[in-house]
């Protein structure tokens, strides 16, 4: 029993520590957080840009602001939660996420988001939404 509990407890402890750091230290103010190399080199935002700021805002209960920082983070979170729950519950019947269409649509969605988020109109719309 302890062999199964120890790794889970260790992962939860690391996640709790990371969340505490993210709660108390705002990524928007810089500091020790890593910089996005794509953004540093090109000035454009990658699909992951804004994720730390979004998580920081979410930890402070600012859901709308968090979504404005990186909407794709929430799409990915729901998709990941579905996959984890499906694996844990082990339901019978066909899995709608097992479709090849879904697995091809995910990278296409990421690339489209990458392009659209760098358009001035999209950036302005998100700023107004904050």
N, C-alpha and C positions, 0 to 999 in steps of 0.2 A: 504493500500500500504506500509506504513512504517513497519508494522509487518512482511512483507515478506522481505523487503530490509535490515533491521537491522541485522538479523542473517547472511545473506550472507555477508554483509559488515564486520561484526565481524570476520567471518571465513577468509575472504580475508586479513584483517588487521593482523591476527595471522600468516597466511601463509607468508605475506610480511615480517613480523618481523623475522620469522624463516629463511627465505631465506637470509635476510640481515646478520643475525648471521652466517649462513653457508657460506656466501660469504666472510666475513671478518676474520673468524676464521677457520683455516684449521684443519679438524678432524685428519689428519695424524700426526699432532704435539701434539695430546693428548689434555690436558686441561680438560674442564668440560664435554666433551661428554661422554655418557655412554659406558661402555665396554661390548663387547659380552661375556656373561657368558659361552656359549659353547666353544668359542675360548680360554677363560681364563682357563677353566678346562681341555680341551683336546689338545689345540694347533692346532686344525683343524678349518677350516672355515665353518660356517653355510651358508645356502643359502642367508642370508641377509648381511653377512659380506662384507664390502666394499661399502655399499649403501650410507653412508654419504660422504665418499671420492669421490664416483662417482658423487653425486649431487654437491659437491663442485667443482669438475673439470668441470662439465657441466655448472655451473653458470659462470665459467671463460672461457667458449667457447672451452674447451678441450674435444671434443666429443669422440675421439678415446681413450683417457686416461680414460674417464668415463666408456666407455664400457668395457675396460680392468679391471677396478675395480670390476664391477659386471654386467655381460651381462644379467643376469636374471631380473634385475631391469627394463631394457628396454622392455623385453618381457612382463613383468607384466604391464608396463605403457601403452603399445599399447593395451593390452587386456582390461585394465581398461578404457582407452579412448573409445574403441569400445563399451563397455557396457554402459558408460555414454551417448555417442551419440545415441546409439540405444534407450535408455530409453527416451531421450529428443525428438528425432525425431518421435518416435512411428510409425515406418513403418508397413505396412501390409505384410502378408506372413509369411512363417516359418522363425524362427530365427536359423541360423546355429550354434550359440553358445548355444542353448538350448539343444543340443544333450547330452545324457548321456556320450557318448564317450569323448566329449570335457571336461566335468567336472571331468571325471576320469583321463584324460590325464594330466590335470594341476598338481595334486599332484604327479603323476608319474614323470613328467618332473622336478618338484622341487627336488624330492629325487634323481633322476639321476644326476641333476646338483650338488647336495650336494656331491655326491660320486665323480664325475668326477673332480670337482674343487679342490679336495684334492689330486689328483694324481700328482706326480712331473712333468710329461710331460705337463699337462695342465697348471700348475703354470708357468713353464718355457716359454711356448708359450705366455701366457698373458704378462709376463714381457718383452719379446721381442717386443710385439705389442705396448707397451706403448711408 
